[in-house]
Amino acid sequence: MDKTLQIKNYPVNSWLSSADVYKAGITFEYVMEKYGFKREDILRLAGNESTIGTSPKAVAAASEACKSSNFYDEPQSEELISLLEAKFAEEIDMSQLAITVGNGMDRVIEQCLNLFTQRGDSIINFSPSFVFYDFAASRLGLKIFDLGRDENFYPNLNDIETKINDYQAESNSEIKIIFLCTPNNPTGTITDIEEIENLAKICEQKNIILFVDHAYIEFTDRNKYDARNIINKYPNMIIGYTFSKAYGLAGYRVGYGLMHKELQNTYLKYNTPFLCAKPSLKAAKAALEDTEHFNLIIENNNSEKPKLSKALEELGFKVSPSEANFLLVDTANSRYHNSEELLEDMLSKGIILRKAHSISDTAMRITIGTVAENQRLIEALAIQT
Ligand SMILES: Cc1ncc(COP(=O)(O)O)c(C=O)c1O
């Protein structure tokens, strides 16, 4: 078939020619095929997922929902939203706030981009950070103004107002959304609430949306760090949360956004009806109610993090402080020259890790596993092959 003719016949947006397909981390299937491991013998510490597993109550709720999934569920996931709003109302005043659900926080991010931007506009990020912001923005033909982070991976927030003014004047492009990930993926860095508040004030003056990504907030002190404690003052703020990490539901694909009610009305106009699968919504509801399982995941993380961190340091890795469920390590003084070497060695032992190549070729991100899993990792790292 004539390929030129084929491509010519599609009215593809021109800026997509340079876009890439999203590349996820190494899969179980890859390790099974390449290294001959059985699936149950592979340890995946690559995706910041919970290795403790899904709440059995969530699994039961999803299975039950499968039986009636010949019918659509509620168009805007109302039942889950009510439960989430009630949970938030235990902590903050929800009278002016609302929640929207998406299939994964990714979808909430994407929907905000669709809602507030048009081709040629810009977003701000603080890299190294979650790569999806740039990915999703690029495919909409948006520009990215990267303010970066300092040597401790703290976002560069100084003089931000001047930087925004200069950028907008020079690029002739309007900044519409700032993405601030805290705790940040892949560094684990937390941003002080006072800094978030300063940024929110600037965003309000400049009519910019501040999207605070709280994918890992459940692993921290929420009273201290959760932007939900200040959102009532800032109508331009949206906070993204997910069931993928602390609730152990990554594969179910449920995330949500907290925003002001007046904004939710517009947001819902863009919502695809029946966005989340019915079994996923029921699983999320059950997981939210299963506090015992949730606490298990959090407690495991909090008790294992310092132990794993210390063991990795003893093996010569430089470990960055983390407020999340993963550690960023540098192979600096270890026996590995770079993260590729470390990745390959671990893969040959049935352990999947994730290179943090957006930082350097010696940076590696390691999800914190259970006691036994972390022990297996440390033993594997200690074996010279
Ligand atoms: C910082 C951050 N935000 C958002 C997401 C996406 O979450 P979800 O699985 O809900 O789409 C991830 C997933 O890894 C993440 O690390």
The ligand as an SDF file (V2000), in Angstrom:
LIG
                    3D

 16 16  0  0  0  0  0  0  0  0999 V2000
    2.1250   12.6610   40.1190 C   0  0  0  0  0  0  0  0  0  0  0  0
    1.1130   11.8420   39.4100 C   0  0  0  0  0  0  0  0  0  0  0  0
   -0.0380   12.3950   39.0500 N   0  0  0  0  0  0  0  0  0  0  0  0
   -0.9890   11.7090   38.4180 C   0  0  0  0  0  0  0  0  0  0  0  0
   -0.8010   10.3740   38.1260 C   0  0  0  0  0  0  0  0  0  0  0  0
   -1.8620    9.6580   37.3660 C   0  0  0  0  0  0  0  0  0  0  0  0
   -2.7200    9.0200   38.2150 O   0  0  0  0  0  0  0  0  0  0  0  0
   -3.8890    8.1070   37.6630 P   0  0  0  0  0  0  0  0  0  0  0  0
   -3.4020    6.7020   37.7370 O   0  0  0  0  0  0  0  0  0  0  0  0
   -5.0160    8.3920   38.5810 O   0  0  0  0  0  0  0  0  0  0  0  0
   -4.1790    8.5450   36.2500 O   0  0  0  0  0  0  0  0  0  0  0  0
    0.3820    9.7400   38.4820 C   0  0  0  0  0  0  0  0  0  0  0  0
    0.6120    8.3300   38.1600 C   0  0  0  0  0  0  0  0  0  0  0  0
    1.6470    7.7670   38.3100 O   0  0  0  0  0  0  0  0  0  0  0  0
    1.3670   10.4840   39.1600 C   0  0  0  0  0  0  0  0  0  0  0  0
    2.5340    9.9490   39.5080 O   0  0  0  0  0  0  0  0  0  0  0  0
  1  2  1  0
  2  3  1  0
  2 15  2  0
  3  4  2  0
  4  5  1  0
  5  6  1  0
  5 12  2  0
  6  7  1  0
  7  8  1  0
  8  9  2  0
  8 10  1  0
  8 11  1  0
 12 13  1  0
 12 15  1  0
 13 14  2  0
 15 16  1  0
M  END
$$$$
